[in-house]
Amino acid sequence: MQPHNLPSDLPIARYRFGFLLHQAVQFPAYAGSTLRGIFGHALMKYICTCRQDPHQDNCFYSRVFSVPPSQRLDRSQRNTPPPPYVIEPPLQGKTHWQSGEIYRFNLVLIGEARHYLPLISYALQQAFNHQIGRQKSRAELIELAVEHQDSWYPILKDRNIIRHHNSISLPESYPEHICLNFLTPVRLQQQGKVVKEEHFSADQVLRQAMRRSSSIAQLYFPQAIEADYAALARQCQDVVWQSQVRWQDWTRYSNRQQQHMSLGGLIGECRFKDIPPELSVFLHLCQWLHIGKETVFGLGAYRLRKLAND
């Protein structure tokens, strides 16, 4: 039985898009923000059903990209609810892509957003077909795959998306000793300030995973997660861990604010010992959901691996 009334299958799917470049293109070393911009503009231009500002709550754009305030969340999150997607850009830091190469990135879709995959795919195809990057390059969607149990399965056939499994299955049990390896910088905040190495703690990581999982479930799962969060918060303080993290600077240009923004975070690994399953399940979930700030364009990504018992 899963902790906290969670079903064995959850409405989360990770997709991998592969675009064949017809001209050379240049992306930032970390392209999450750029891809989010492409994604948002594509949904607005090709899929928006209301053509209004602000968008109607039932508009496709509002349902996926710009989620309206929700009274179902606590006061601190109510006005900025998490959207049902996460963009995961390439991790190799490559900036120059040549004609003939395939540019791949992942898109995690949650809840009802999974059923909009054909529309999302169409919008992205149109965006990549009509000039991307400063070079105004073009690209063609030639790959689309879904992740299932650590493998990728092609779902694009004759330019159509075929039926496929679009949920994740939770494990029957959770290891007591685990290593968490950050793939992208994680930005945690405490009292309005970004957490640096000297103040980084297991308590913060676990609370962030709980908070992220809870809010996503509240909005996009069939039912909210039933848990005694006060008791879990006390357990977080007692978890034994070791962390080896360092600060990694990263900046991006915000078109909306017309300025460069510093969005550095912590990178490295953390080792948890004797972590109870009722906490471990949140860490497991956030391998898809990510943790911390700016998760929508891929920050706070990590993977878990089991450690041998002492």
KOLFIDO-578556 format. One record per residue (C-alpha): x, y, z; residue in one letter; residue number from 1. Coordinates in pm, whole numbers, plus 50000, padded with zeros to 5 digits. Layout:
BEGIN
r xx->X | yy->Y | zz->Z | resn->A | resi->NUM
...
//
This chain:
BEGIN
r xx->50000 | yy->50000 | zz->50000 | resn->M | resi->1
r xx->50127 | yy->50346 | zz->49908 | resn->Q | resi->2
r xx->50173 | yy->50613 | zz->50179 | resn->P | resi->3
r xx->49914 | yy->50890 | zz->50211 | resn->H | resi->4
r xx->49627 | yy->50733 | zz->50012 | resn->N | resi->5
r xx->49826 | yy->50764 | zz->49688 | resn->L | resi->6
r xx->49717 | yy->50530 | zz->49407 | resn->P | resi->7
r xx->49977 | yy->50310 | zz->49241 | resn->S | resi->8
r xx->49948 | yy->50506 | zz->48914 | resn->D | resi->9
r xx->49961 | yy->50885 | zz->48894 | resn->L | resi->10
r xx->49864 | yy->51120 | zz->48608 | resn->P | resi->11
r xx->50216 | yy->51230 | zz->48516 | resn->I | resi->12
r xx->50395 | yy->51167 | zz->48186 | resn->A | resi->13
r xx->50739 | yy->51268 | zz->48060 | resn->R | resi->14
r xx->50770 | yy->51318 | zz->47684 | resn->Y | resi->15
r xx->51080 | yy->51367 | zz->47471 | resn->R | resi->16
r xx->51059 | yy->51583 | zz->47159 | resn->F | resi->17
r xx->51322 | yy->51557 | zz->46885 | resn->G | resi->18
r xx->51344 | yy->51830 | zz->46619 | resn->F | resi->19
r xx->51559 | yy->51791 | zz->46307 | resn->L | resi->20
r xx->51733 | yy->52124 | zz->46245 | resn->L | resi->21
r xx->51722 | yy->52253 | zz->45888 | resn->H | resi->22
r xx->51957 | yy->52542 | zz->45968 | resn->Q | resi->23
r xx->52217 | yy->52601 | zz->46235 | resn->A | resi->24
r xx->52083 | yy->52752 | zz->46556 | resn->V | resi->25
r xx->52227 | yy->52890 | zz->46877 | resn->Q | resi->26
r xx->52067 | yy->52829 | zz->47217 | resn->F | resi->27
r xx->52185 | yy->52937 | zz->47564 | resn->P | resi->28
r xx->52394 | yy->52681 | zz->47752 | resn->A | resi->29
r xx->52088 | yy->52622 | zz->47968 | resn->Y | resi->30
r xx->51787 | yy->52665 | zz->47738 | resn->A | resi->31
r xx->51501 | yy->52609 | zz->47982 | resn->G | resi->32
r xx->51388 | yy->52971 | zz->47986 | resn->S | resi->33
r xx->51418 | yy->52998 | zz->47607 | resn->T | resi->34
r xx->51215 | yy->52682 | zz->47553 | resn->L | resi->35
r xx->50950 | yy->52805 | zz->47794 | resn->R | resi->36
r xx->50923 | yy->53124 | zz->47591 | resn->G | resi->37
r xx->50886 | yy->52926 | zz->47268 | resn->I | resi->38
r xx->50627 | yy->52704 | zz->47437 | resn->F | resi->39
r xx->50422 | yy->52993 | zz->47571 | resn->G | resi->40
r xx->50424 | yy->53190 | zz->47246 | resn->H | resi->41
r xx->50330 | yy->52876 | zz->47051 | resn->A | resi->42
r xx->50031 | yy->52806 | zz->47275 | resn->L | resi->43
r xx->49923 | yy->53169 | zz->47257 | resn->M | resi->44
r xx->49953 | yy->53194 | zz->46879 | resn->K | resi->45
r xx->49826 | yy->52855 | zz->46766 | resn->Y | resi->46
r xx->49608 | yy->52713 | zz->47044 | resn->I | resi->47
r xx->49453 | yy->52999 | zz->47248 | resn->C | resi->48
r xx->49074 | yy->52980 | zz->47215 | resn->T | resi->49
r xx->48967 | yy->53310 | zz->47371 | resn->C | resi->50
r xx->49206 | yy->53573 | zz->47228 | resn->R | resi->51
r xx->49162 | yy->53782 | zz->47541 | resn->Q | resi->52
r xx->49388 | yy->53938 | zz->47802 | resn->D | resi->53
r xx->49350 | yy->53824 | zz->48071 | resn->P | resi->54
r xx->49263 | yy->53484 | zz->47930 | resn->H | resi->55
r xx->48938 | yy->53314 | zz->48019 | resn->Q | resi->56
r xx->48971 | yy->53038 | zz->48279 | resn->D | resi->57
r xx->48850 | yy->52774 | zz->48030 | resn->N | resi->58
r xx->49096 | yy->52884 | zz->47760 | resn->C | resi->59
r xx->49350 | yy->52618 | zz->47669 | resn->F | resi->60
r xx->49631 | yy->52868 | zz->47732 | resn->Y | resi->61
r xx->49507 | yy->52925 | zz->48088 | resn->S | resi->62
r xx->49464 | yy->52556 | zz->48157 | resn->R | resi->63
r xx->49821 | yy->52473 | zz->48061 | resn->V | resi->64
r xx->50053 | yy->52774 | zz->48061 | resn->F | resi->65
r xx->49909 | yy->53059 | zz->48267 | resn->S | resi->66
r xx->49699 | yy->52900 | zz->48539 | resn->V | resi->67
r xx->49455 | yy->53139 | zz->48713 | resn->P | resi->68
r xx->49451 | yy->53182 | zz->49094 | resn->P | resi->69
r xx->49305 | yy->52892 | zz->49290 | resn->S | resi->70
r xx->49131 | yy->52897 | zz->49627 | resn->Q | resi->71
r xx->49224 | yy->52531 | zz->49672 | resn->R | resi->72
r xx->49581 | yy->52625 | zz->49759 | resn->L | resi->73
r xx->49712 | yy->52786 | zz->50075 | resn->D | resi->74
r xx->49740 | yy->53162 | zz->50092 | resn->R | resi->75
r xx->50108 | yy->53175 | zz->49994 | resn->S | resi->76
r xx->50046 | yy->52985 | zz->49668 | resn->Q | resi->77
r xx->49691 | yy->53089 | zz->49586 | resn->R | resi->78
r xx->49774 | yy->53367 | zz->49341 | resn->N | resi->79
r xx->50058 | yy->53184 | zz->49165 | resn->T | resi->80
r xx->49950 | yy->52819 | zz->49131 | resn->P | resi->81
r xx->50194 | yy->52579 | zz->48965 | resn->P | resi->82
r xx->50113 | yy->52503 | zz->48601 | resn->P | resi->83
r xx->50074 | yy->52139 | zz->48489 | resn->P | resi->84
r xx->50400 | yy->52117 | zz->48297 | resn->Y | resi->85
r xx->50778 | yy->52115 | zz->48343 | resn->V | resi->86
r xx->51026 | yy->52178 | zz->48061 | resn->I | resi->87
r xx->51353 | yy->51984 | zz->48078 | resn->E | resi->88
r xx->51614 | yy->52121 | zz->47833 | resn->P | resi->89
r xx->51929 | yy->51941 | zz->47717 | resn->P | resi->90
r xx->52182 | yy->51913 | zz->47998 | resn->L | resi->91
r xx->52507 | yy->51901 | zz->47802 | resn->Q | resi->92
r xx->52549 | yy->52280 | zz->47791 | resn->G | resi->93
r xx->52588 | yy->52282 | zz->47414 | resn->K | resi->94
r xx->52514 | yy->52620 | zz->47255 | resn->T | resi->95
r xx->52578 | yy->52578 | zz->46881 | resn->H | resi->96
r xx->52368 | yy->52326 | zz->46692 | resn->W | resi->97
r xx->52432 | yy->52247 | zz->46328 | resn->Q | resi->98
r xx->52195 | yy->52179 | zz->46041 | resn->S | resi->99
r xx->52109 | yy->51807 | zz->46036 | resn->G | resi->100
r xx->52142 | yy->51762 | zz->46413 | resn->E | resi->101
r xx->51845 | yy->51661 | zz->46629 | resn->I | resi->102
r xx->51757 | yy->51897 | zz->46913 | resn->Y | resi->103
r xx->51588 | yy->51705 | zz->47197 | resn->R | resi->104
r xx->51419 | yy->51823 | zz->47514 | resn->F | resi->105
r xx->51167 | yy->51679 | zz->47761 | resn->N | resi->106
r xx->50824 | yy->51802 | zz->47859 | resn->L | resi->107
r xx->50650 | yy->51669 | zz->48171 | resn->V | resi->108
r xx->50271 | yy->51695 | zz->48155 | resn->L | resi->109
r xx->50047 | yy->51651 | zz->48458 | resn->I | resi->110
r xx->49679 | yy->51570 | zz->48497 | resn->G | resi->111
r xx->49446 | yy->51687 | zz->48223 | resn->E | resi->112
r xx->49736 | yy->51850 | zz->48036 | resn->A | resi->113
r xx->49846 | yy->51502 | zz->47922 | resn->R | resi->114
r xx->49532 | yy->51478 | zz->47709 | resn->H | resi->115
r xx->49629 | yy->51797 | zz->47528 | resn->Y | resi->116
r xx->49949 | yy->51641 | zz->47392 | resn->L | resi->117
r xx->49829 | yy->51650 | zz->47026 | resn->P | resi->118
r xx->49755 | yy->52023 | zz->47054 | resn->L | resi->119
r xx->50080 | yy->52092 | zz->47238 | resn->I | resi->120
r xx->50274 | yy->51892 | zz->46980 | resn->S | resi->121
r xx->50106 | yy->52083 | zz->46699 | resn->Y | resi->122
r xx->50185 | yy->52420 | zz->46859 | resn->A | resi->123
r xx->50551 | yy->52327 | zz->46910 | resn->L | resi->124
r xx->50578 | yy->52196 | zz->46553 | resn->Q | resi->125
r xx->50445 | yy->52525 | zz->46421 | resn->Q | resi->126
r xx->50684 | yy->52723 | zz->46641 | resn->A | resi->127
r xx->50990 | yy->52524 | zz->46531 | resn->F | resi->128
r xx->50878 | yy->52535 | zz->46168 | resn->N | resi->129
r xx->50855 | yy->52914 | zz->46176 | resn->H | resi->130
r xx->51194 | yy->53045 | zz->46283 | resn->Q | resi->131
r xx->51349 | yy->52984 | zz->46624 | resn->I | resi->132
r xx->51644 | yy->53157 | zz->46785 | resn->G | resi->133
r xx->51823 | yy->53470 | zz->46671 | resn->R | resi->134
r xx->51924 | yy->53290 | zz->46352 | resn->Q | resi->135
r xx->51556 | yy->53241 | zz->46258 | resn->K | resi->136
r xx->51623 | yy->52871 | zz->46204 | resn->S | resi->137
r xx->51364 | yy->52610 | zz->46119 | resn->R | resi->138
r xx->51322 | yy->52257 | zz->46247 | resn->A | resi->139
r xx->51092 | yy->51960 | zz->46194 | resn->E | resi->140
r xx->50950 | yy->51726 | zz->46458 | resn->L | resi->141
r xx->51077 | yy->51376 | zz->46376 | resn->I | resi->142
r xx->51078 | yy->51213 | zz->46722 | resn->E | resi->143
r xx->50826 | yy->51196 | zz->47004 | resn->L | resi->144
r xx->50862 | yy->50940 | zz->47281 | resn->A | resi->145
r xx->50710 | yy->50874 | zz->47622 | resn->V | resi->146
r xx->50907 | yy->50755 | zz->47925 | resn->E | resi->147
r xx->50782 | yy->50442 | zz->48097 | resn->H | resi->148
r xx->50976 | yy->50256 | zz->48367 | resn->Q | resi->149
r xx->51310 | yy->50416 | zz->48276 | resn->D | resi->150
r xx->51277 | yy->50344 | zz->47902 | resn->S | resi->151
r xx->51162 | yy->50556 | zz->47609 | resn->W | resi->152
r xx->50889 | yy->50439 | zz->47370 | resn->Y | resi->153
r xx->50830 | yy->50610 | zz->47033 | resn->P | resi->154
r xx->50472 | yy->50733 | zz->46993 | resn->I | resi->155
r xx->50495 | yy->50919 | zz->46662 | resn->L | resi->156
r xx->50390 | yy->50717 | zz->46357 | resn->K | resi->157
r xx->50320 | yy->50870 | zz->46016 | resn->D | resi->158
r xx->50313 | yy->51211 | zz->46189 | resn->R | resi->159
r xx->50034 | yy->51096 | zz->46420 | resn->N | resi->160
r xx->50054 | yy->51029 | zz->46794 | resn->I | resi->161
r xx->49960 | yy->50670 | zz->46871 | resn->I | resi->162
r xx->49789 | yy->50546 | zz->47188 | resn->R | resi->163
r xx->50031 | yy->50506 | zz->47475 | resn->H | resi->164
r xx->50069 | yy->50466 | zz->47851 | resn->H | resi->165
r xx->50065 | yy->50818 | zz->48000 | resn->N | resi->166
r xx->50101 | yy->50772 | zz->48376 | resn->S | resi->167
r xx->50378 | yy->50681 | zz->48618 | resn->I | resi->168
r xx->50370 | yy->50379 | zz->48847 | resn->S | resi->169
r xx->50490 | yy->50419 | zz->49204 | resn->L | resi->170
r xx->50724 | yy->50150 | zz->49340 | resn->P | resi->171
r xx->50594 | yy->49889 | zz->49580 | resn->E | resi->172
r xx->50851 | yy->49994 | zz->49840 | resn->S | resi->173
r xx->51103 | yy->50273 | zz->49898 | resn->Y | resi->174
r xx->51471 | yy->50227 | zz->49995 | resn->P | resi->175
r xx->51583 | yy->50353 | zz->50336 | resn->E | resi->176
r xx->51914 | yy->50491 | zz->50208 | resn->H | resi->177
r xx->51914 | yy->50704 | zz->49894 | resn->I | resi->178
r xx->52135 | yy->50945 | zz->49704 | resn->C | resi->179
r xx->51980 | yy->51251 | zz->49540 | resn->L | resi->180
r xx->52182 | yy->51393 | zz->49250 | resn->N | resi->181
r xx->52084 | yy->51738 | zz->49123 | resn->F | resi->182
r xx->52089 | yy->51762 | zz->48743 | resn->L | resi->183
r xx->52010 | yy->52134 | zz->48735 | resn->T | resi->184
r xx->52059 | yy->52407 | zz->48998 | resn->P | resi->185
r xx->51805 | yy->52407 | zz->49279 | resn->V | resi->186
r xx->51686 | yy->52740 | zz->49420 | resn->R | resi->187
r xx->51538 | yy->52712 | zz->49768 | resn->L | resi->188
r xx->51428 | yy->53013 | zz->49969 | resn->Q | resi->189
r xx->51415 | yy->53075 | zz->50341 | resn->Q | resi->190
r xx->51264 | yy->53396 | zz->50479 | resn->Q | resi->191
r xx->51271 | yy->53547 | zz->50132 | resn->G | resi->192
r xx->51641 | yy->53476 | zz->50071 | resn->K | resi->193
r xx->51796 | yy->53215 | zz->49843 | resn->V | resi->194
r xx->51955 | yy->52932 | zz->50041 | resn->V | resi->195
r xx->52333 | yy->52892 | zz->49994 | resn->K | resi->196
r xx->52554 | yy->52594 | zz->50082 | resn->E | resi->197
r xx->52603 | yy->52683 | zz->50448 | resn->E | resi->198
r xx->52229 | yy->52683 | zz->50521 | resn->H | resi->199
r xx->52126 | yy->52392 | zz->50298 | resn->F | resi->200
r xx->51949 | yy->52118 | zz->50497 | resn->S | resi->201
r xx->51756 | yy->51793 | zz->50459 | resn->A | resi->202
r xx->51462 | yy->51961 | zz->50627 | resn->D | resi->203
r xx->51442 | yy->52221 | zz->50347 | resn->Q | resi->204
r xx->51468 | yy->51965 | zz->50066 | resn->V | resi->205
r xx->51203 | yy->51738 | zz->50215 | resn->L | resi->206
r xx->50964 | yy->52023 | zz->50295 | resn->R | resi->207
r xx->50999 | yy->52154 | zz->49940 | resn->Q | resi->208
r xx->50923 | yy->51810 | zz->49799 | resn->A | resi->209
r xx->50617 | yy->51781 | zz->50025 | resn->M | resi->210
r xx->50493 | yy->52128 | zz->49933 | resn->R | resi->211
r xx->50543 | yy->52078 | zz->49560 | resn->R | resi->212
r xx->50376 | yy->51735 | zz->49558 | resn->S | resi->213
r xx->50086 | yy->51856 | zz->49771 | resn->S | resi->214
r xx->50003 | yy->52158 | zz->49555 | resn->S | resi->215
r xx->50030 | yy->51963 | zz->49230 | resn->I | resi->216
r xx->49808 | yy->51687 | zz->49368 | resn->A | resi->217
r xx->49555 | yy->51941 | zz->49495 | resn->Q | resi->218
r xx->49516 | yy->52088 | zz->49147 | resn->L | resi->219
r xx->49579 | yy->51802 | zz->48906 | resn->Y | resi->220
r xx->49544 | yy->51461 | zz->49073 | resn->F | resi->221
r xx->49205 | yy->51288 | zz->49110 | resn->P | resi->222
r xx->49227 | yy->51355 | zz->49483 | resn->Q | resi->223
r xx->49447 | yy->51552 | zz->49720 | resn->A | resi->224
r xx->49720 | yy->51381 | zz->49921 | resn->I | resi->225
r xx->49593 | yy->51296 | zz->50269 | resn->E | resi->226
r xx->49878 | yy->51343 | zz->50513 | resn->A | resi->227
r xx->49953 | yy->51482 | zz->50856 | resn->D | resi->228
r xx->50191 | yy->51750 | zz->50730 | resn->Y | resi->229
r xx->50268 | yy->51884 | zz->51077 | resn->A | resi->230
r xx->50387 | yy->51540 | zz->51188 | resn->A | resi->231
r xx->50581 | yy->51494 | zz->50864 | resn->L | resi->232
r xx->50750 | yy->51831 | zz->50911 | resn->A | resi->233
r xx->50872 | yy->51717 | zz->51252 | resn->R | resi->234
r xx->51007 | yy->51398 | zz->51095 | resn->Q | resi->235
r xx->51197 | yy->51603 | zz->50837 | resn->C | resi->236
r xx->51405 | yy->51761 | zz->51113 | resn->Q | resi->237
r xx->51528 | yy->51420 | zz->51230 | resn->D | resi->238
r xx->51642 | yy->51281 | zz->50893 | resn->V | resi->239
r xx->52015 | yy->51205 | zz->50879 | resn->V | resi->240
r xx->52193 | yy->51320 | zz->50565 | resn->W | resi->241
r xx->52518 | yy->51433 | zz->50409 | resn->Q | resi->242
r xx->52535 | yy->51688 | zz->50130 | resn->S | resi->243
r xx->52808 | yy->51785 | zz->49887 | resn->Q | resi->244
r xx->52674 | yy->52085 | zz->49700 | resn->V | resi->245
r xx->52819 | yy->52400 | zz->49550 | resn->R | resi->246
r xx->52673 | yy->52721 | zz->49416 | resn->W | resi->247
r xx->52644 | yy->52751 | zz->49038 | resn->Q | resi->248
r xx->52575 | yy->53092 | zz->48887 | resn->D | resi->249
r xx->52334 | yy->53121 | zz->48597 | resn->W | resi->250
r xx->52173 | yy->53422 | zz->48433 | resn->T | resi->251
r xx->51891 | yy->53456 | zz->48184 | resn->R | resi->252
r xx->51742 | yy->53745 | zz->47994 | resn->Y | resi->253
r xx->51380 | yy->53826 | zz->48076 | resn->S | resi->254
r xx->51191 | yy->53967 | zz->47778 | resn->N | resi->255
r xx->50908 | yy->54069 | zz->48007 | resn->R | resi->256
r xx->51132 | yy->54266 | zz->48242 | resn->Q | resi->257
r xx->51383 | yy->54365 | zz->47972 | resn->Q | resi->258
r xx->51683 | yy->54277 | zz->48187 | resn->Q | resi->259
r xx->51920 | yy->53998 | zz->48278 | resn->H | resi->260
r xx->51826 | yy->53803 | zz->48590 | resn->M | resi->261
r xx->52055 | yy->53603 | zz->48818 | resn->S | resi->262
r xx->51908 | yy->53259 | zz->48884 | resn->L | resi->263
r xx->52195 | yy->53060 | zz->49028 | resn->G | resi->264
r xx->52138 | yy->52761 | zz->49253 | resn->G | resi->265
r xx->52294 | yy->52464 | zz->49426 | resn->L | resi->266
r xx->52426 | yy->52164 | zz->49235 | resn->I | resi->267
r xx->52570 | yy->51838 | zz->49369 | resn->G | resi->268
r xx->52439 | yy->51542 | zz->49565 | resn->E | resi->269
r xx->52277 | yy->51458 | zz->49898 | resn->C | resi->270
r xx->52268 | yy->51124 | zz->50081 | resn->R | resi->271
r xx->51975 | yy->51037 | zz->50305 | resn->F | resi->272
r xx->51995 | yy->50764 | zz->50569 | resn->K | resi->273
r xx->51702 | yy->50577 | zz->50724 | resn->D | resi->274
r xx->51445 | yy->50791 | zz->50548 | resn->I | resi->275
r xx->51088 | yy->50670 | zz->50617 | resn->P | resi->276
r xx->50866 | yy->50582 | zz->50318 | resn->P | resi->277
r xx->50611 | yy->50849 | zz->50407 | resn->E | resi->278
r xx->50882 | yy->51109 | zz->50329 | resn->L | resi->279
r xx->51065 | yy->50918 | zz->50057 | resn->S | resi->280
r xx->50752 | yy->50906 | zz->49840 | resn->V | resi->281
r xx->50762 | yy->51286 | zz->49801 | resn->F | resi->282
r xx->51125 | yy->51275 | zz->49688 | resn->L | resi->283
r xx->51029 | yy->51003 | zz->49440 | resn->H | resi->284
r xx->50746 | yy->51212 | zz->49293 | resn->L | resi->285
r xx->50958 | yy->51522 | zz->49250 | resn->C | resi->286
r xx->51189 | yy->51343 | zz->49010 | resn->Q | resi->287
r xx->50915 | yy->51447 | zz->48765 | resn->W | resi->288
r xx->50790 | yy->51761 | zz->48940 | resn->L | resi->289
r xx->51127 | yy->51915 | zz->49043 | resn->H | resi->290
r xx->51166 | yy->52130 | zz->49356 | resn->I | resi->291
r xx->51243 | yy->52492 | zz->49442 | resn->G | resi->292
r xx->51196 | yy->52804 | zz->49232 | resn->K | resi->293
r xx->51167 | yy->52819 | zz->48851 | resn->E | resi->294
r xx->51073 | yy->52453 | zz->48814 | resn->T | resi->295
r xx->50868 | yy->52525 | zz->48499 | resn->V | resi->296
r xx->51181 | yy->52572 | zz->48292 | resn->F | resi->297
r xx->51371 | yy->52287 | zz->48449 | resn->G | resi->298
r xx->51551 | yy->52406 | zz->48761 | resn->L | resi->299
r xx->51553 | yy->52176 | zz->49063 | resn->G | resi->300
r xx->51576 | yy->51856 | zz->48857 | resn->A | resi->301
r xx->51727 | yy->51550 | zz->49021 | resn->Y | resi->302
r xx->51742 | yy->51172 | zz->49013 | resn->R | resi->303
r xx->51748 | yy->50924 | zz->49300 | resn->L | resi->304
r xx->51947 | yy->50608 | zz->49336 | resn->R | resi->305
r xx->51942 | yy->50343 | zz->49606 | resn->K | resi->306
r xx->52240 | yy->50318 | zz->49838 | resn->L | resi->307
r xx->52360 | yy->49993 | zz->49992 | resn->A | resi->308
r xx->52276 | yy->49932 | zz->50356 | resn->N | resi->309
r xx->52561 | yy->49995 | zz->50598 | resn->D | resi->310
//
